Amino acid sequence: MKIRLKEVEHIAQLARLEIAESEKELLSNQLSQILTFVNHLRDVDTDGIPLTASTSQQANVLRDDVPMESLSVEQAMDNAPQTEDGFFVVPKVIADRDSS
């Protein structure tokens, strides 16, 4: 299946990607090869093969959710670089809209 340059441009727009003109032909060829390979998978006979949700035979390996005592506020704050009134103090990471 051949992907046209217009389709590459459309896919790039949907993905919010900027693609140089020199890359479009390469991407067209690569996407075409991927789709050709996927089409070959349609020819694989999967009759008699059971459906699987996972390739691993593991069951849930999580521990039981048992309530237990947690850290006190003082213990939680012990290693914090800066605290105030029982809260962590962290630097502001969101810039003001006017400063951009």
Residue pairs with C-beta under 8 A, 6 or more apart in sequence:
1 32
1 35
1 36
1 39
2 28
2 32
3 28
3 31
3 32
3 35
4 28
5 24
5 25
5 28
7 28
7 31
8 19
8 24
8 27
8 28
8 31
9 19
9 24
11 31
12 18
12 19
12 27
19 27
73 86
77 83
77 86
77 88
80 88
80 89
82 88
82 89
83 89
